[in-house]
Amino acid sequence: MIDWKKIKKIDAHIHLMPPDVIAANKEYGGNFIDFGDVRDYLEIMDKYNIESAFIMPFNDSCMLSMDSNVCTVHNNLFDMCGKAKNRLFCFADIDIRNNLERTIQILEDVVKREEVLGLKIHATNTAYPIDGMYYDEIFKWANKNNILVEIHSYPRTHLMDDVCSPVRIKNVIKKYPKLRISIAHIGGFQYEELIDLGLFFNISAILPDLVDKFGIEEANKILRRLDVEKLIFATDYPDNRKLEPSKIYDKYFEILSKMDFSEEEAEKICRLNALEMINKYSQKTS
């Protein structure tokens, strides 16, 4: 049996919070506030042999800034990454309240930063369809500049046309077949729509849900269908839907240890595939 805890790994999808946001919301609590401190997470990284982690924004500036400004969000992300240089990296945020010219101008400046690996689009949080005009201009820019795009996709099961649904993502892929894409949460339970399209898939949030719905064996088969060469370890720490933050990593390792991945495949899932995905790893995480 593989000891997934001991394997050197990258968590390719986590959320951490700036100190001022934590302080301002301490009385209200919640997983992001109670468990989102960078200093606490660095201890978790050491405990679980996490070599590096990718901090994801929310496309909701209120979450990562006190002034609801995407530029402040980016500065806060840079500050958090700076507390663990070469261990913490981030993805650029967007705010669809800004006009497209302003959004792309901000992105052009931000992606030059050493700690920025790509950009994140969270259509569920913006309530704007992933194949809509606003995002199309961003995809066009990302495609032209070879920028990695992490797309949130965990649609409501009964809605094939949800704003973040795989069917809509396929519309994007048809228009930009060479766009570098990572699918967060594998597309939820509509993952089949995205199989064999050459995409990367991270298992943040979805892994325990797959097991709850289908059992270990079937969940194992689903992950293999997504392609082991494209599968990426990620948890969505500290807010993994059904799991308490303190139990997320142990539960992930428990589930993965019951699957039939080889040692070589486990190393790909834990680290090597993420390095392949970000494409700039020789400078950023080696």
N, C-alpha and C positions, 0 to 999 in steps of 0.2 A: 504493500500500500504506500502511495506517495504521500509524503508529509508536506502538504502545500504551504504550511506556515514557514517552513525552513527555506523554501525556494526564494531566491532574490526576485523581487517583483516591483512592478509599477502599478499603482492604482490610477487608472486613466480617467476617473470621474469622481471627484469629491467636491464638497462645498465647505469653505471656511469663511468666517465672518471678521470684519475689521473690529478692532477694540472699541471704537466709539459707538458702533452699532450695538455691540454686545452690552456695553455699559448702559446705553439708553433704553434697552429693552429687557434688562435683567429681571425686573419684577414680573414681566410677562412670561418669561421662560420659553420653552420649546426646544426641540433638538438642535436647531441651528444656533441658538443663543447659548444653551447650556453645554453644548459639546463642540462648538465651532471655533474654539480658540486655537490659534496656530501653535502656541507653546504646548498645549495638551496633545495636539495631533502629532507633533514631532516625537513625543514619547511613544505614541501608538506605532509610528513608523519604525522605530527601533525595536519595539516588541515583536512586530510581525514581519520583520525583514523587508520593509517597503523601501526600496531604493529611492524612488521618487513618486510624486503624485501630481495630478493635473487638476488645478482648481477651476471649476466651472462657474460662470456667472449665470444670471437668471433671466436676462432681457427684461428685468424689472429693476430700475435704478434705486428704488426704495429699499431693496433688500441689502445692497452693499454700499450704501452711502447715506449720510444724514441729510444731504441736500437734494436727493433725487436727481443727480446729475451723472451722466454716463462717464464724463471725464474724471469725476471724483471716484467713481467705481474703478476705473482703470488705475488711478493712483493708489487706491487701496489694495488692489490686486498686486501691483508692483511691490508695495510695501510688505505684503504678506510673503510674497516669493522671496523678497530680500532677506527675510528672517531665516531662510534656509536655502541659500544660493546653491544652485545645481541640484537641489532636491525637490523644491516646489516650483512648478511652472503653471502657466494659466492660459486661458483662451480669452480672446477679446469679446467684449460685450457690445450689444447694439441697443438703441432706444428708438423705436419706430415713431416716437413723437417728433423726432428730428426729421428734417427733409432729407432726401436721399443724398444730395450733394454733401451735406454736412456729415451724414453717417459714413460715407465712403472716405471723406477727408480724414475723419477720426481714425477709421480703420487703417488707412494708409500710414498714418503716423505710428499707430500702436503696434502693428505687426512687425515693425522694424526692431522692436525690443527683443533682447536676447531671451527673456523669459516667456515670450508669447509664442505659442505653438500653432495657433489657428484662431478661428472664431466660432462662437456658439450661437445657434439659432434655436429658440424655444418658442415654437408657435403656440403651444398651449397657454403659456403665460401672457403672450401678447394678444391671443384670440384672433390672430390674423393667419390665414391659410398659407402653408409652406410653399405652395405653388402660386401665390399671389404676386402682383406686379412689384410691390416694394422689395420683397425678397429676391425676385428675379434679377433685379439690378445688382443686388449684392452677390448673387451667384455668378452673374456675368463677370463682375469684377474679380471675384475669387478664382474663377476658372482661368481668366486671363493672366492672373498673377500667381497661379499654382498654390493657392492658399487652402489649407485643410479646413473643412467645415464640419463641425460636430452638430448633428441634427437630433434634437429631442424627438423621440417617437414612441410614445406609450399611449396610443389612442384608446378611447372607450371602446370596448370589445364590439358593441353592436353598431358602431358608426364607422362604416368604411370610408366615409368622406369627412371624418374628423379633421380638424385643421392640421394635425401632425401625422395623418394616416399614411401608411406605406403607399397606398394608391396615389396620393398626391406627390409623395417623394419620387415615385416613378416618373411622373410628369417632368420633374426637375432633371432627372437622369437622362430622359429622352432628349431634352434640350441641351444638356451639358454632359455628354457621356464620359468626358475625361476629368470631370470635377472630382477632387479628392474629398471623399465623404466618409465620416464615421457615424454610425447609427447608435445613439444612446438608447439603451433598454431594448435593443434588437428589433424595435418596431412593435413591442408588446405582443399580444396574441395574434397579430396580423403579420407576423414575421415572414410567412410563406411568400408574400408578395415581393419580398426583397432578395430571395435566394437566387444565387448564380448571377448576380449583377456586379460582382467584384468589389463590394463594399466591405468596410470594416464594421464589426459589430462589438459593442461592449456590453457586458452582462450586468451593468449597474442596475440595482433595484429589482430587475426581472428574475434573477436566478432563483430566489426562494419562492417566488410566485409560480414559476414554471413547475417546481417540484410539488408545491401544494396542489396545483391543478392537474398535473399529469403523472406524478410519481417520478422517482429517480431514473428509472430505465428509459422512460419516454423523454424526459427532460434531457438526458444524455444524448439520445438520438437526435433531438432537435438541435442541440449545440453542434453536433457533428454535421448535420445538414447545412448549417450556416458556414461551414468550412473552418477547420481547425487553424488553417493558415491566416484566417481573417478574424479570429476570435480573440477578444482582449479582456483581460481581468480588470474589473472596476466594480465599485460597491455602491456609489451614491452616498457614502458616509457624509454626515451623520444621520441622514433622514431616509432610511431604507424601508419606507412604507410599514411593513409588519414587524420589523425587528427593532429592539432597543439598541441604541448606538453601541453600547458596550459589548453587544453580542454579535454584531454584524460580521466581523472578520472570522471569528470562530465558527459561525454558522456557514459562511461561504466555504471555508476550508473543509468543514465536515461534509458538506454536500459534494464538493469536487472530489474528495477522497473516495467517495462511493461510486464514482464514474470510472470509465475504462480508459482514460487517457494515459498514455505512456509518459515516462519521465521527460523524453524529448518534447512531446506535445505540451506537457505542463509548462515547460520552460518557454515555449513559444507563446502560450496563452498568458503567462504571468509577466513576460517582459519583452521577448524578441519581436512579437507582432506589433506591440505598441511602438517600439523603436522603428520598425519598418513603416508604420503609419505616419509618424511625425516627420520622417524623411530628413530631418535636420539633426538627428540624434548625435552624429559624430562630434558636433560642436556643443550640444546642449546637455546631453545626459551621459556621456561616456566618462 
